[in-house]
């Protein structure tokens, strides 16, 4: 899936579509989500932050929310990794306890 998304991004580059085109942001957001799922957390964070920067226009704000969700998942995964290394149980996931 990441290969297809990279191909899509290259095609958008070759077509000289603007950086803030919704298709480009959607492609980057999908890449961030997949990287988070694969536990490539640094790459997921980098891509999600790029989406947040690019989604500055009012008509693109919907991508900001998706990027924030990916960043939240990155932080949860990092917290679990830190808990695993330290031997302390991770905080419960889900609602307020």
N, C-alpha and C positions, 0 to 999 in steps of 0.2 A: 504494500500500500504506500509506503514512504517513497518508493521508486516512482510510482505513478504520480504522486503529488509533486515530486521534484521535476518530473517531466512536464507537468502542468505549469509549474512556476517558470521553467525555461521557455515554454511556449509563450507565456505572457510577456516575458522579457523580449523575446524575438519580435512579438507583435507591438512592442513598445507601449504596452498598456501602462497607465499611471500606477505609481506605488500604492495609492490609496483606493484602487479599484476593489470593489467588494469581493470579486472572485479571488483576488490575490490574498486578501485578508482571510477569506474562508480557507484557502489552501494552507496558509501559515497556521491558522488555528487548528485545523485537522492534524497537521504535522506535530504541533505542540501536544495535542491530546494523545496521539499515538505514542509519542516519545515518553509521555508521562506513564502511560499504561505499560510500556516496555521498561520502565524504571531508568530511562535515560533522562534523569531529572535536571541536569544542567542544561541540556539542549531544550527540554520542554520549557524550562524557565526563560531561557533566552528568546525562544520563539514567542512565548506568551507576552513577554515584555515588548517585543517588537510589534506585535499586534496592538497592544495598548497604546504605544506611541503613534502608530499609523492611524488608529481609530479616533483621531482627534476631532473630526467633523461630526456635526450633529447627526447626519444621516448614516454614520458608521458606528454610532455608539453601541449598537447591538453586539458588535464584536468585542467591545470592552468587557461586557459581562461574561462572555465565554472565556476570555483570557483570564479574568479574575478567578473563574472556577478552576481552570487548569492550574493557576498559581496556588490556589487553596489545596488542590490535590497533591501538588509538589511538596508543599509544606507538611501536610499530613504524612506523606511517605517518608520525608526526611525525619520527622519526629519519630516515626516507627523504627527507622533505621538506627537512630540515636538510642532509642530505648533498647533495641536488640543488642547494641554494642555495650550498653551499660548494665544490662541485666534487669532493669526496672520495667515493670509492666507499662504498656502504653496507655494513655488516657482512653476512656471509652469513646467510641465513635458514635456519631448520631447526635441526638437532641441534648438538651441541658439536663444534667444529672441531678 
